[in-house]
Amino acid sequence: MDRAAFLDRARAKLHGPAHHNVAHPIPAFEGVPEVRYAADLSDLPTAFERACAAHKAVFRHLTHPADLAGVLDEVVATHDVRRVSLSRDPEAALVDDLVRSRPALDVVVPERGQDLADVDLGVTGAAYGIAATGTLVLDAGRAGGRSWSLVPPVHLAILRRSNLVATAADVWRKLPERFPDGPASQMVFVSGPSKSADIEFTLTIGVHGPRHVWMVLVD
């Protein structure tokens, strides 16, 4: 296949509808020992908050979704946010009306393949949260993509308390239960802002993703 034919084929596929995940049976493995953590995991929200702080992520624990208004205003004021884009995660819908009700905010609804480089804040949900490591499990299928948690310099992630688990094993060992329709086409584990020390072992924040991450746990 020559170059022109290859590119024509790629363009045709990109303009088509997104493919649905295909369910694949996941074999169970017996006898693999579980990883044990020294941290106290008896109180999952407290453990999650402690781990988030270690990653330099901002943590907020809310007792009611109505309290998201205050957190949104705090994020906007802290980072001088003007342009916002929301993923298709069901949790992101909790702040959709709040964002649109603020005249100072411009809501960006990207079309397929559109870059979000000029957006200040990306809002997503999270399929699961891992208390032991302060990690979000992001599912590109339910979000409609991965740009919202990757491209904007500020990422606001909303996690339901019912989806907070103790360790990564609670996700990996229960994949058929967690993802009954099959694993996500892309499942990303995120722990705080983007960090890299590839160059001369100098830690740099925000090279491969957002510089600031806010993790909001909602009861």
Buried (B, 14 or more C-beta within 10 A) or exposed (E): EEEEEEEEEEEEEEEEEEEEBEEEEEEEEEEEEEEEBEBEBEEBBBBBBBBBEEBEBBBBBBEEBEBBBEBBEEBBEEBEBEBBBBBBBEBBBBBEEBBEEBEEBBEBEBEEEEEBEEBBBBBBBBBBBBBBBBBBBBBBBBBBBBBBBBBBBBBBBBBBBEBBBBBBBBBEBEBBEBBEEBBBBEBBEBBBBBBEEEEEEEEEBEBEBBBBBBBBBBE
